[in-house]
């Protein structure tokens, strides 16, 4: 029987080191671009507001400014921090009974 040795050790180490450097560079670029906010933060904020409004039964109060008041009081939580305006927009859509703008969208 003949045993296969695989690639030379020097070539293997070089390829692994290059892959690690490339992965590190890609992660640094993404972190620099988005910091702590995920790229889909607007969608997260909108859906958070939408779900909050759907769960609350006093829709008239929500439509008359309660959504913005809830966001100002910090009731939107971490989701509203990504994009407060999108959170309020989602809250208003949920209070008005409209379907979510992201419903059925595959990105």
VEXZA-836798 format. One line per field, with one value per residue (C-alpha): residue number from 1; x, y, z; residue in one letter. Coordinates in pm, 1 decimal, padded with zeros to 6 digits, always signed. Each point is the difference from the previous one (the first is absolute). Layout:
BEGIN
num	[NUM_...];
px	[X_...];
py	[Y_...];
pz	[Z_...];
residu	[a_...];
! end
This chain:
BEGIN
num	[1_2_3_4_5_6_7_8_9_10_11_12_13_14_15_16_17_18_19_20_21_22_23_24_25_26_27_28_29_30_31_32_33_34_35_36_37_38_39_40_41_42_43_44_45_46_47_48_49_50_51_52_53_54_55_56_57_58_59_60_61_62_63_64_65_66_67_68_69_70_71_72_73_74_75_76_77_78_79_80_81_82_83_84_85_86_87_88_89_90_91_92_93_94_95_96_97_98_99_100_101_102_103_104_105_106_107];
px	[+00000.0_+00105.5_-00078.4_-00102.4_+00190.0_-00227.5_+00125.0_+00341.9_-00009.0_+00133.0_-00273.8_-00271.5_+00111.4_+00018.0_-00354.9_-00140.8_+00179.4_-00131.4_-00355.9_+00025.3_+00132.7_-00274.5_-00269.0_+00142.2_+00012.9_-00360.6_-00116.3_+00186.7_-00166.0_-00347.7_+00059.8_+00132.2_-00301.0_-00280.1_+00160.0_-00257.3_-00297.3_-00087.3_-00041.8_-00369.6_-00057.3_-00274.9_-00200.9_+00049.9_-00119.9_-00305.4_-00108.7_+00052.8_-00233.0_-00251.0_-00018.4_-00023.9_-00300.3_-00174.2_+00019.0_-00152.0_-00378.1_-00031.5_+00074.0_-00163.8_+00238.8_+00292.2_-00101.3_-00039.3_+00362.8_+00041.6_+00247.7_+00241.5_-00052.8_+00077.9_+00318.9_+00107.4_-00061.2_+00223.4_-00278.0_+00129.5_+00302.9_+00309.1_-00190.7_-00102.3_+00360.9_+00098.2_-00234.4_-00254.3_-00188.8_-00048.0_-00122.7_-00263.4_-00098.1_-00044.4_-00201.8_-00230.7_-00046.0_-00086.6_-00242.5_-00170.7_-00044.4_+00214.2_+00214.5_+00368.9_+00200.2_+00246.1_-00264.1_+00073.6_+00327.7_+00298.9_+00327.8];
py	[+00000.0_+00351.5_+00262.2_+00346.0_+00268.8_+00293.8_+00347.0_+00108.3_+00145.7_+00338.4_+00036.3_-00109.1_+00249.1_+00279.0_-00066.2_-00018.6_+00321.4_+00179.8_-00118.7_+00122.4_+00339.3_+00034.4_-00090.4_+00245.1_+00278.3_-00067.0_+00005.4_+00326.8_+00161.9_-00111.6_+00114.9_+00334.4_+00047.0_-00103.9_+00028.7_-00145.2_+00049.4_-00297.2_+00069.5_-00090.2_+00224.7_+00201.7_-00316.2_-00111.8_+00335.9_+00005.7_-00353.1_+00073.8_+00299.6_-00189.7_-00291.4_+00231.9_+00177.5_-00321.3_-00126.7_+00318.0_+00033.0_+00379.9_+00072.0_+00341.6_+00131.5_-00151.3_+00177.3_+00330.2_+00020.2_-00274.1_-00186.3_+00292.6_+00046.9_-00366.3_+00027.0_+00314.1_-00177.3_-00286.0_-00256.8_-00110.0_-00161.4_-00097.5_-00036.4_+00364.9_+00104.0_-00120.4_+00244.8_+00187.4_+00143.4_-00345.8_-00129.5_+00274.3_-00066.2_-00370.3_+00084.0_+00225.5_-00264.7_-00261.1_+00235.7_+00082.5_-00368.2_+00009.9_-00303.6_+00018.7_+00156.2_-00289.7_-00270.0_-00245.7_+00164.0_-00227.9_+00183.8];
pz	[+00000.0_-00072.7_+00262.9_-00121.5_+00186.0_-00086.6_-00086.7_+00117.2_+00350.5_-00113.8_-00264.1_+00247.5_+00266.4_-00258.9_-00123.4_+00355.0_+00100.8_-00310.0_+00075.4_+00360.2_-00111.7_-00261.1_+00254.1_+00253.7_-00260.1_-00105.9_+00363.8_+00061.8_-00301.5_+00113.7_+00356.4_-00123.7_-00226.3_+00234.9_+00346.8_+00240.6_-00232.3_-00220.5_-00373.5_+00025.1_+00305.5_-00169.6_-00064.6_+00360.7_+00131.5_-00229.8_+00093.2_+00369.7_-00017.6_-00210.6_+00243.0_+00299.7_-00152.8_-00104.4_+00358.8_+00145.5_-00025.6_+00029.8_-00365.1_-00007.4_+00264.8_-00189.9_-00320.9_+00184.5_+00108.7_+00256.1_-00225.8_+00000.0_+00373.1_+00067.0_-00204.4_+00189.1_+00333.0_-00108.0_-00027.8_-00339.5_+00156.8_-00195.0_-00324.8_-00003.7_+00061.1_-00349.0_-00175.4_+00217.4_-00298.6_-00151.8_+00337.6_+00018.8_-00363.7_+00076.9_+00310.0_-00200.6_-00270.8_+00261.8_+00174.5_-00330.5_-00077.5_-00311.7_-00084.4_+00077.6_-00282.8_+00023.6_-00015.7_-00277.7_-00101.9_-00037.9_-00016.9];
residu	[x_x_x_x_x_x_x_x_x_x_x_x_x_x_x_x_x_x_x_x_x_x_x_x_x_x_x_x_x_x_x_x_x_x_x_x_x_x_x_x_x_x_x_x_x_x_x_x_x_x_x_x_x_x_x_x_x_x_x_x_x_x_x_x_x_x_x_x_x_x_x_x_x_x_x_x_x_x_x_x_x_x_x_x_x_x_x_x_x_x_x_x_x_x_x_x_x_x_x_x_x_x_x_x_x_x_x];
! end
